[in-house]
Amino acid sequence: MEEVKIWNNVIKWGIAQNPGLPSDSKNWTHENFLTLKATLQHCLPHIRYFQMSSDDVIDNVQPYQQILDKNLWDDVTRKFISPNRQVSSIILPPRKILRPTLSTRSAVINEAHAAEIASWVDKKETTYSLTNNPYEFKLLLRGTRDGFTKDSFWNLCDKQTHLVVVMKVKGTDEILGGYNPV
């Protein structure tokens, strides 16, 4: 689940625990925000604010910024303005996303290969680990299943964006491939 969805569900839960809060948070008083903050005091430290996009923060977190410690809010906004600058807040690691392993879907690459390919796509100097690979690779074509013809490739892969192609040279351990970001 995306971090912003977790945030939104936590906010909804906190509001549901306080039926006296006005339905529109734009009409809330400072005391209303303090009530929500007290309700969510044990939940808020578990949100991965730094894993959200800037749009998600502006659209979903900013309306409730009063429930966050001022230092945390300053760090979140600072990280978007200047991503390389240090912050004093604790940055939680990304959540582990359980995905089916590639080994059951691909006869050519495994999860380690997928993490390395993802690192190349993002032009990272270090390789993603198996647990922090931000991409989910979807097998579109398997030669042994769909055929090794140009027509099968065209039918299954045409108009696909962000396409990674990998193939193994028969009789060797050599893997070849390419990436099309368009």
Secondary structure, 3 states (H helix, E strand, C coil): CCHHHHHHHHHHHHHHCCCCCCCCHHHCCHHHHHHHHHHCCCCHHHCCHHHCCHHHHHHHHHHHHHHCCHHHHHHHHHHHHCCCCCCCCCCCCCCCCCCCCHHHCCCCCCHHHHHHHHHHHCCCCCCCCCCCCCCCCCCCCCHHHHCCCHHHHHHHHCCCCCEEEEEECCCCCCEEEEEECC
